[in-house]
Amino acid sequence: LPAYDAGILTESRHLSELFEEVANLCGSPKKAANWFMGEVLRLTKDKGLDVEKVSFTPEHLSNLIQMVEKKEVSAQNAKKVFDEDIEPVSYIEEHGLKIVEDTGLLNDTLQKIMDENPGPLEELLGGKEKVFGFFVGKMMRELKGKASPDAVREAIVKEIEKRKNQ
């Protein structure tokens, strides 16, 4: 870990013990440190908590880190689940937060969005790259953030190539 991160994580015995447990459970000290430096400290600041009073289940955070790494859930949705300190695996499943890997659903959604937006589609087909982000945003909204941004980008690129060659 960078010295700065190590310094912050060891300022409090309580925080360092939580970190150690999460790092051991998830098997990635650097990923655990990133979550502690970002989300755990943000949570303490937002809620006005002393770091000695921080409480969450190390297993829950470890599961979230692993789910993000496996691309089963977006980092954005994982952060929302972490804020609640609830059992993440079943919560993500029950609330439909799992990343959509279904390429059929991605393609169907993309077709619908492109059909509904002929102007921006024409611009994109004409080479205006700035419009690409418009379609990525529309897809992410339509799929409620459950699609992998990489999969969305890939689907758009493939569809644009297909339409250019028609």
ABEGO torsion letter per residue (X at the ends): XBAAAAAAAAABAAAAAAAAAAAAAAGBAAAAAAAAAAAAAAAAAAAGBBAAABBBBAAAAAAAAAAAAAGABBAAAAAAAAAAGBBAAAAAAAAGABBBABAAAAAAAAAAAAAABAAAAAAAAAGBAAAAAAAAAAAAAAAGGABBAAAAAAAAAAAAAAAAAX
